[in-house]
Amino acid sequence: MAWNGSGYRKPDANELKKRLGSEQYHVTQENGTESAFRNAYWDNKKEGVYVDVVSGEPLFSSLDKFDSGTGWPSFTKPLEPAHVALHEDRSHLMTRIEVRSKLGDSHLGHLFDDGPAPIGKRYCMNSASLRFIPKEDLEKEGYGEYRRLFDKK
């Protein structure tokens, strides 16, 4: 069953400033970028799903994560494409595709065309934008419908 967004929302700016760490706020709300190789999930090898730290929207699965060598968590595709929004980003004197969460409108990272076959995409995300839910905690955290992905393996 596809996630329908019920129960997920973007808190107001005051609540976000209280709830998020300074780097999380900078990355998600001010389009920042965290340091490569010095972030929570670049080398996380556990099974589970990654959700928006702001809204809780489920975004990516560890089943689609790969080591891109960049120092940031990278995925071949979103868990469900409707959960992410893509926008042209012309900052820093270049043109890139920015990836944002649909409901939370959090800056997540960027999409590149240098990922592994057969898709060839690399969703290069900031750990500061994500919260990891291990597969054994999916039901407890309200993401039980995604447990089936890991039971099929």
C-alpha positions as CSV (number, residue, x, y, z in Angstrom):
1,M,0.0,0.0,0.0
2,A,1.4,3.4,-0.9
3,W,1.9,6.0,1.8
4,N,-0.8,8.7,1.6
5,G,0.7,11.4,3.8
6,S,-1.9,11.3,6.6
7,G,-0.4,12.2,9.9
8,Y,2.7,13.9,8.4
9,R,3.1,17.6,8.5
10,K,5.7,20.4,8.5
11,P,5.9,22.1,11.9
12,D,6.2,25.9,12.1
13,A,9.6,27.5,12.1
14,N,9.6,28.1,15.9
15,E,8.9,24.4,16.6
16,L,11.6,23.4,14.1
17,K,14.2,25.6,15.7
18,K,13.5,24.0,19.0
19,R,13.3,20.4,17.7
20,L,16.1,20.3,15.2
21,G,19.8,20.6,15.8
22,S,21.5,23.6,14.2
23,E,23.0,21.6,11.4
24,Q,19.6,19.9,10.7
25,Y,17.9,23.2,10.6
26,H,20.6,24.7,8.3
27,V,20.4,21.8,5.9
28,T,16.7,21.3,5.8
29,Q,15.4,24.9,6.0
30,E,18.3,27.0,4.6
31,N,19.4,24.6,1.8
32,G,22.7,23.8,3.5
33,T,25.1,20.9,2.9
34,E,26.8,18.9,5.7
35,S,30.4,17.7,5.5
36,A,31.2,14.6,3.5
37,F,32.4,11.5,5.5
38,R,31.4,13.3,8.8
39,N,27.7,12.6,8.9
40,A,25.5,10.0,10.5
41,Y,24.5,7.8,7.6
42,W,27.1,7.9,4.8
43,D,28.4,4.5,5.8
44,N,25.3,3.1,7.5
45,K,24.9,-0.6,6.4
46,K,21.8,-1.4,8.5
47,E,18.5,-2.4,6.9
48,G,15.6,0.1,7.3
49,V,14.0,3.2,5.9
50,Y,15.1,6.8,5.9
51,V,12.4,9.4,6.7
52,D,12.3,13.2,6.6
53,V,13.6,14.6,9.9
54,V,11.1,17.4,9.7
55,S,7.8,15.8,8.6
56,G,8.5,12.0,9.1
57,E,7.7,11.3,5.4
58,P,9.2,8.0,4.3
59,L,11.8,8.7,1.6
60,F,14.4,6.1,1.0
61,S,15.1,2.4,1.7
62,S,18.4,0.8,2.6
63,L,17.7,-1.7,-0.2
64,D,18.4,1.1,-2.7
65,K,21.4,2.6,-0.8
66,F,24.9,2.2,-2.3
67,D,28.4,3.4,-1.6
68,S,29.0,6.2,-4.0
69,G,32.4,7.1,-2.6
70,T,31.2,10.7,-2.0
71,G,30.8,10.6,1.7
72,W,27.1,11.2,1.7
73,P,24.3,8.6,1.8
74,S,23.3,7.8,-1.8
75,F,20.3,6.0,-3.2
76,T,19.4,4.7,-6.7
77,K,15.7,5.7,-6.2
78,P,13.2,7.0,-3.7
79,L,11.1,4.5,-1.6
80,E,8.0,6.0,-3.4
81,P,8.7,8.7,-6.0
82,A,5.6,10.7,-4.9
83,H,7.4,11.5,-1.6
84,V,10.1,13.7,-3.2
85,A,10.0,16.8,-5.3
86,L,12.6,17.8,-7.8
87,H,13.6,21.4,-8.6
88,E,16.2,23.1,-10.7
89,D,18.9,24.5,-8.5
90,R,21.1,27.2,-10.1
91,S,23.1,28.1,-6.9
92,H,26.9,28.0,-6.7
93,L,27.4,28.9,-10.3
94,M,26.1,25.5,-11.6
95,T,22.8,23.8,-12.6
96,R,21.7,20.8,-10.5
97,I,18.5,19.0,-9.6
98,E,17.6,19.6,-6.0
99,V,15.7,16.9,-4.1
100,R,13.1,18.1,-1.5
101,S,10.6,16.2,0.6
102,K,7.1,16.7,-0.7
103,L,5.1,17.6,2.5
104,G,8.0,18.8,4.7
105,D,9.6,20.8,1.9
106,S,13.0,19.9,3.4
107,H,16.1,20.3,1.4
108,L,17.4,16.7,1.2
109,G,20.2,16.9,-1.4
110,H,20.7,16.6,-5.1
111,L,20.0,14.1,-8.0
112,F,22.8,13.2,-10.3
113,D,23.0,11.0,-13.4
114,D,26.1,9.1,-12.3
115,G,24.6,6.2,-10.3
116,P,24.9,2.5,-10.9
117,A,23.1,0.6,-13.6
118,P,20.4,-0.1,-14.5
119,I,18.8,3.2,-13.4
120,G,21.9,5.4,-13.5
121,K,20.7,7.8,-10.8
122,R,22.3,8.9,-7.6
123,Y,20.2,10.6,-5.0
124,C,22.9,12.2,-2.9
125,M,21.3,13.1,0.4
126,N,22.3,14.9,3.6
127,S,22.2,12.8,6.7
128,A,21.0,15.9,8.6
129,S,17.8,15.8,6.6
130,L,17.1,12.2,7.4
131,R,16.1,10.0,10.3
132,F,16.9,6.3,10.0
133,I,14.3,3.7,11.2
134,P,15.9,0.2,11.5
135,K,13.8,-2.6,10.1
136,E,13.2,-4.1,13.5
137,D,11.6,-0.8,14.7
138,L,9.4,-0.1,11.6
139,E,6.2,-1.2,13.3
140,K,6.9,0.5,16.6
141,E,7.7,3.8,14.7
142,G,4.6,3.7,12.5
143,Y,6.2,2.5,9.3
144,G,5.1,-1.2,9.5
145,E,3.9,-1.3,6.0
146,Y,7.5,-1.1,4.8
147,R,8.6,-4.2,6.8
148,R,7.4,-6.4,3.9
149,L,10.3,-5.0,1.8
150,F,12.9,-6.6,4.1
151,D,10.9,-9.8,4.6
152,K,11.1,-10.6,0.9
153,K,14.9,-10.5,0.8
